[in-house]
């Protein structure tokens, strides 16, 4: 399990491919326009609404560990004692997309002191090595 005092570990430092997963999840909290805002009101009662930058850093590092494992069922927990927030990321499945990109379905469980939530996302590795959410990716 990753904790704030484990962040500098050699294992976590090896994870460079996952630089944006937590930030992409945070994008869900930002909307443009009244219609979009109305559709995202549920996120106010989401653990993500209570996450700090340090929480998102721990989430990204946990995702990196799971994606580096390259196996289905790989899982990593994280916890931030400073905020009380925590979570787990699990690789549900991995596949090669029709355009030859490696992809994975990740289940993200998140907990804050007030809320629990769970989401599943498809992420694919881009040409630059970063993993990005891609809900349209199909297995070949």
Backbone as CSV, one residue per row, in Angstrom:
resi,resn,N_x,N_y,N_z,CA_x,CA_y,CA_z,C_x,C_y,C_z
1,UNK,0.851,-1.175,0.000,0.000,0.000,0.000,0.890,1.229,0.000
2,UNK,0.568,2.221,-0.831,1.304,3.469,-0.862,0.782,4.384,0.226
3,UNK,1.667,4.953,0.986,1.322,5.970,1.957,2.231,7.150,1.717
4,UNK,1.934,8.274,2.369,2.724,9.467,2.123,4.196,9.236,2.405
5,UNK,4.546,8.396,3.383,5.947,8.167,3.674,6.578,7.161,2.715
6,UNK,5.775,6.511,1.836,6.292,5.586,0.845,6.486,6.236,-0.517
7,UNK,6.049,7.477,-0.665,6.005,8.128,-1.968,7.367,8.145,-2.636
8,UNK,8.429,8.311,-1.890,9.756,8.397,-2.478,10.393,7.057,-2.744
9,UNK,9.675,5.976,-2.564,10.267,4.647,-2.747,10.726,4.459,-4.189
10,UNK,11.681,3.562,-4.353,12.209,3.290,-5.684,11.110,2.820,-6.625
11,UNK,10.191,2.013,-6.122,9.104,1.511,-6.957,8.259,2.656,-7.494
12,UNK,7.929,3.590,-6.647,7.099,4.721,-7.076,7.858,5.605,-8.050
13,UNK,9.157,5.774,-7.856,9.943,6.625,-8.755,10.030,6.043,-10.160
14,UNK,9.945,4.705,-10.288,10.016,4.082,-11.601,8.776,4.359,-12.432
15,UNK,7.733,4.824,-11.824,6.478,5.031,-12.524,6.483,6.414,-13.164
16,UNK,6.802,6.460,-14.448,6.791,7.749,-15.133,5.694,7.821,-16.186
17,UNK,5.172,6.677,-16.584,4.181,6.672,-17.657,2.848,7.244,-17.218
18,UNK,2.541,7.200,-15.934,1.243,7.669,-15.472,1.413,9.043,-14.856
19,UNK,1.237,10.061,-15.677,1.396,11.416,-15.161,0.083,12.168,-15.071
20,UNK,-0.975,11.605,-15.641,-2.198,12.405,-15.727,-3.472,11.731,-15.247
21,UNK,-3.423,10.487,-14.791,-4.674,9.810,-14.443,-5.451,10.560,-13.369
22,UNK,-4.803,10.926,-12.283,-5.503,11.671,-11.227,-6.020,12.997,-11.722
23,UNK,-5.228,13.671,-12.545,-5.664,14.951,-13.095,-6.867,14.754,-14.012
24,UNK,-6.874,13.658,-14.770,-8.019,13.406,-15.643,-9.274,13.178,-14.820
25,UNK,-9.129,12.484,-13.705,-10.286,12.289,-12.839,-10.745,13.627,-12.270
26,UNK,-9.790,14.485,-11.956,-10.138,15.798,-11.430,-10.890,16.633,-12.456
27,UNK,-10.622,16.394,-13.743,-11.313,17.125,-14.800,-12.815,16.899,-14.706
28,UNK,-13.214,15.749,-14.181,-14.638,15.487,-14.020,-15.294,16.507,-13.101
29,UNK,-14.498,17.135,-12.260,-15.039,18.113,-11.328,-15.219,19.484,-11.956
30,UNK,-14.696,19.660,-13.143,-14.757,20.958,-13.809,-15.705,20.830,-14.996
31,UNK,-16.583,21.767,-15.151,-17.497,21.710,-16.289,-17.578,23.074,-16.942
32,UNK,-18.009,23.078,-18.200,-18.216,24.349,-18.894,-19.654,24.378,-19.385
33,UNK,-20.408,25.329,-18.896,-21.788,25.474,-19.313,-22.759,24.931,-18.282
34,UNK,-23.953,25.488,-18.281,-24.958,25.123,-17.288,-25.407,23.676,-17.433
35,UNK,-25.567,23.204,-18.675,-26.024,21.832,-18.875,-25.000,20.846,-18.329
36,UNK,-23.760,21.073,-18.629,-22.712,20.181,-18.125,-22.640,20.241,-16.605
37,UNK,-22.776,21.428,-16.053,-22.718,21.571,-14.602,-23.861,20.806,-13.945
38,UNK,-25.035,20.861,-14.532,-26.176,20.147,-13.969,-25.933,18.645,-13.991
39,UNK,-25.271,18.145,-15.032,-25.000,16.727,-15.143,-23.901,16.240,-14.227
40,UNK,-23.126,17.140,-13.643,-22.010,16.752,-12.790,-22.234,17.095,-11.326
41,UNK,-23.423,17.482,-10.972,-23.701,17.838,-9.572,-23.414,16.695,-8.609
42,UNK,-23.594,15.457,-9.072,-23.360,14.304,-8.209,-21.910,14.254,-7.719
43,UNK,-20.996,14.873,-8.447,-19.591,14.833,-8.048,-19.313,15.667,-6.801
44,UNK,-20.225,16.567,-6.450,-20.045,17.322,-5.205,-20.081,16.391,-4.011
45,UNK,-20.758,15.264,-4.165,-20.821,14.276,-3.094,-19.983,13.055,-3.453
46,UNK,-18.869,13.311,-4.069,-17.922,12.286,-4.477,-16.659,12.439,-3.642
47,UNK,-15.955,11.356,-3.353,-14.697,11.512,-2.620,-13.698,12.385,-3.372
48,UNK,-13.778,12.392,-4.707,-12.839,13.205,-5.485,-12.959,14.689,-5.157
49,UNK,-14.143,15.117,-4.760,-14.340,16.525,-4.428,-13.599,16.921,-3.156
50,UNK,-13.168,15.934,-2.392,-12.463,16.186,-1.130,-10.962,15.905,-1.236
51,UNK,-10.496,15.455,-2.408,-9.087,15.106,-2.568,-8.208,16.343,-2.676
52,UNK,-7.038,16.246,-2.090,-6.012,17.282,-2.222,-5.061,16.880,-3.342
53,UNK,-4.171,17.769,-3.715,-3.162,17.448,-4.727,-2.319,16.263,-4.270
54,UNK,-2.036,16.193,-2.983,-1.265,15.069,-2.446,-2.036,13.750,-2.620
55,UNK,-3.354,13.787,-2.418,-4.175,12.595,-2.644,-4.093,12.159,-4.108
56,UNK,-4.225,13.124,-5.032,-4.151,12.792,-6.459,-2.766,12.266,-6.827
57,UNK,-1.717,12.777,-6.207,-0.375,12.245,-6.459,-0.294,10.780,-6.048
58,UNK,-0.843,10.452,-4.889,-0.838,9.064,-4.426,-1.682,8.173,-5.336
59,UNK,-2.820,8.676,-5.795,-3.669,7.941,-6.725,-2.918,7.667,-8.023
60,UNK,-2.227,8.689,-8.569,-1.450,8.509,-9.806,-0.356,7.471,-9.626
61,UNK,0.342,7.516,-8.499,1.415,6.549,-8.256,0.866,5.128,-8.144
62,UNK,-0.284,4.971,-7.483,-0.913,3.654,-7.382,-1.319,3.153,-8.768
63,UNK,-1.863,4.035,-9.599,-2.232,3.654,-10.969,-0.988,3.227,-11.737
64,UNK,0.113,3.917,-11.540,1.361,3.559,-12.216,1.845,2.179,-11.833
65,UNK,1.721,1.842,-10.564,2.121,0.513,-10.098,1.270,-0.550,-10.783
66,UNK,-0.030,-0.330,-10.835,-0.950,-1.297,-11.444,-0.683,-1.426,-12.942
67,UNK,-0.504,-0.308,-13.632,-0.276,-0.367,-15.076,1.081,-0.974,-15.403
68,UNK,2.057,-0.780,-14.553,3.376,-1.378,-14.775,3.360,-2.883,-14.567
69,UNK,2.430,-3.387,-13.768,2.346,-4.823,-13.503,1.957,-5.603,-14.753
70,UNK,1.229,-4.983,-15.659,0.822,-5.575,-16.932,0.079,-6.904,-16.776
71,UNK,-0.662,-7.065,-15.685,-1.459,-8.274,-15.494,-2.861,-7.905,-15.044
72,UNK,-3.817,-8.724,-15.437,-5.182,-8.544,-14.942,-5.196,-8.857,-13.459
73,UNK,-5.979,-8.121,-12.724,-6.115,-8.357,-11.296,-5.081,-7.650,-10.445
74,UNK,-4.080,-7.027,-11.068,-3.098,-6.270,-10.286,-3.834,-5.165,-9.542
75,UNK,-3.455,-4.933,-8.299,-4.167,-3.971,-7.470,-3.179,-3.257,-6.563
76,UNK,-3.460,-2.005,-6.279,-2.617,-1.216,-5.378,-3.509,-0.295,-4.558
77,UNK,-3.276,-0.318,-3.258,-3.983,0.594,-2.361,-3.095,1.789,-2.066
78,UNK,-3.737,2.893,-1.724,-3.009,4.076,-1.279,-3.784,4.694,-0.135
79,UNK,-3.083,5.436,0.694,-3.729,6.119,1.819,-2.924,7.363,2.163
80,UNK,-3.638,8.403,2.532,-3.011,9.644,2.960,-3.459,9.918,4.397
81,UNK,-2.617,9.591,5.374,-2.994,9.813,6.770,-3.273,11.288,7.082
82,UNK,-2.679,12.184,6.317,-2.867,13.617,6.572,-4.294,14.066,6.280
83,UNK,-4.954,13.422,5.293,-6.315,13.829,4.926,-7.367,12.796,5.304
84,UNK,-6.944,11.568,5.538,-7.891,10.486,5.796,-8.461,9.890,4.523
85,UNK,-8.010,10.364,3.362,-8.492,9.858,2.081,-7.663,8.651,1.658
86,UNK,-8.300,7.757,0.895,-7.608,6.535,0.480,-8.313,5.943,-0.730
87,UNK,-7.733,4.865,-1.247,-8.362,4.202,-2.372,-7.609,2.971,-2.807
88,UNK,-8.118,2.382,-3.856,-7.518,1.196,-4.458,-7.741,1.295,-5.961
89,UNK,-6.736,0.891,-6.720,-6.855,0.808,-8.171,-6.590,-0.637,-8.555
90,UNK,-7.470,-1.197,-9.392,-7.356,-2.588,-9.813,-7.445,-2.670,-11.331
91,UNK,-6.559,-3.459,-11.920,-6.612,-3.732,-13.349,-7.653,-4.814,-13.591
92,UNK,-8.744,-4.445,-14.246,-9.828,-5.383,-14.509,-9.491,-6.236,-15.732
93,UNK,-8.976,-5.589,-16.777,-8.595,-6.308,-17.992,-7.586,-5.461,-18.767
94,UNK,-6.844,-6.123,-19.630,-5.876,-5.458,-20.504,-6.133,-5.949,-21.921
95,UNK,-5.915,-5.059,-22.900,-6.107,-5.459,-24.291,-5.311,-4.544,-25.200
96,UNK,-5.134,-4.999,-26.421,-4.531,-4.171,-27.456,-5.667,-3.613,-28.292
97,UNK,-5.682,-2.302,-28.441,-6.753,-1.643,-29.193,-6.579,-1.897,-30.686
98,UNK,-7.628,-1.634,-31.436,-7.599,-1.831,-32.885,-6.494,-1.019,-33.546
99,UNK,-6.067,0.065,-32.915,-4.977,0.873,-33.463,-3.623,0.508,-32.836
100,UNK,-3.559,-0.675,-32.204,-2.330,-1.258,-31.641,-1.860,-0.645,-30.323
101,UNK,-2.637,0.265,-29.732,-2.241,0.822,-28.437,-2.542,-0.163,-27.326
102,UNK,-1.648,-0.266,-26.323,-1.975,-1.066,-25.145,-3.008,-0.315,-24.310
103,UNK,-4.020,-1.037,-23.850,-5.095,-0.429,-23.068,-5.394,-1.290,-21.845
104,UNK,-6.029,-0.699,-20.878,-6.447,-1.416,-19.672,-7.753,-0.825,-19.169
105,UNK,-8.554,-1.687,-18.563,-9.749,-1.231,-17.835,-9.343,-1.191,-16.380
106,UNK,-9.471,-0.032,-15.756,-9.107,0.148,-14.355,-10.344,0.423,-13.523
107,UNK,-10.442,-0.262,-12.412,-11.492,0.034,-11.433,-10.838,0.895,-10.361
108,UNK,-11.437,2.034,-10.104,-10.910,2.979,-9.128,-11.912,3.098,-7.991
109,UNK,-11.475,2.676,-6.815,-12.282,2.847,-5.603,-11.647,3.980,-4.813
110,UNK,-12.445,4.920,-4.370,-11.930,6.071,-3.633,-12.776,6.314,-2.395
111,UNK,-12.097,6.735,-1.336,-12.776,7.019,-0.073,-12.250,8.339,0.494
112,UNK,-13.171,9.164,0.914,-12.812,10.343,1.706,-13.461,10.131,3.071
113,UNK,-13.255,11.058,3.957,-13.869,10.917,5.277,-15.390,11.010,5.207
114,UNK,-15.914,11.564,4.090,-17.361,11.735,3.951,-18.021,10.809,2.936
115,UNK,-17.289,10.438,1.873,-17.908,9.739,0.750,-17.057,8.569,0.275
116,UNK,-17.740,7.591,-0.342,-17.091,6.487,-1.044,-17.566,6.524,-2.491
117,UNK,-16.713,6.081,-3.403,-17.111,6.016,-4.807,-16.296,4.979,-5.542
118,UNK,-16.831,4.524,-6.680,-16.150,3.533,-7.494,-16.457,3.818,-8.958
119,UNK,-15.431,3.776,-9.795,-15.560,4.040,-11.220,-14.699,3.062,-11.980
120,UNK,-15.070,2.785,-13.217,-14.244,1.973,-14.104,-13.981,2.784,-15.366
121,UNK,-12.707,2.863,-15.742,-12.280,3.629,-16.907,-11.421,2.764,-17.802
122,UNK,-11.488,3.012,-19.101,-10.522,2.444,-20.038,-9.440,3.491,-20.244
123,UNK,-8.199,3.071,-20.078,-7.064,3.950,-20.333,-6.177,3.292,-21.378
124,UNK,-5.599,4.098,-22.256,-4.704,3.596,-23.296,-3.426,4.420,-23.290
125,UNK,-2.332,3.752,-23.609,-1.033,4.428,-23.650,-0.904,5.153,-24.979
126,UNK,-0.584,6.438,-24.895,-0.376,7.238,-26.084,1.049,7.096,-26.595
127,UNK,1.313,7.702,-27.737,2.644,7.653,-28.347,3.705,8.259,-27.435
128,UNK,3.291,9.201,-26.569,4.242,9.850,-25.661,4.489,9.030,-24.394
129,UNK,3.812,7.885,-24.258,4.000,7.018,-23.093,3.020,7.259,-21.963
130,UNK,2.267,8.349,-22.012,1.285,8.642,-20.974,0.027,7.812,-21.195
131,UNK,-0.612,7.429,-20.100,-1.889,6.735,-20.146,-2.997,7.763,-20.067
132,UNK,-3.956,7.683,-20.997,-5.066,8.626,-21.046,-6.385,7.874,-21.077
133,UNK,-7.397,8.446,-20.464,-8.725,7.850,-20.514,-9.214,7.852,-21.952
134,UNK,-9.702,6.701,-22.434,-10.221,6.581,-23.785,-11.394,5.610,-23.785
135,UNK,-12.579,6.151,-23.595,-13.782,5.335,-23.537,-14.187,4.742,-24.861
136,UNK,-13.531,5.133,-25.969,-13.891,4.626,-27.288,-12.979,3.497,-27.747
137,UNK,-11.930,3.176,-27.003,-10.977,2.134,-27.416,-11.664,0.771,-27.462
138,UNK,-11.418,0.041,-28.537,-11.987,-1.290,-28.730,-10.862,-2.308,-28.906
139,UNK,-11.041,-3.508,-28.341,-10.022,-4.555,-28.544,-9.972,-4.989,-30.000
140,UNK,-8.789,-5.354,-30.444,-8.702,-5.823,-31.843,-9.049,-7.282,-31.933
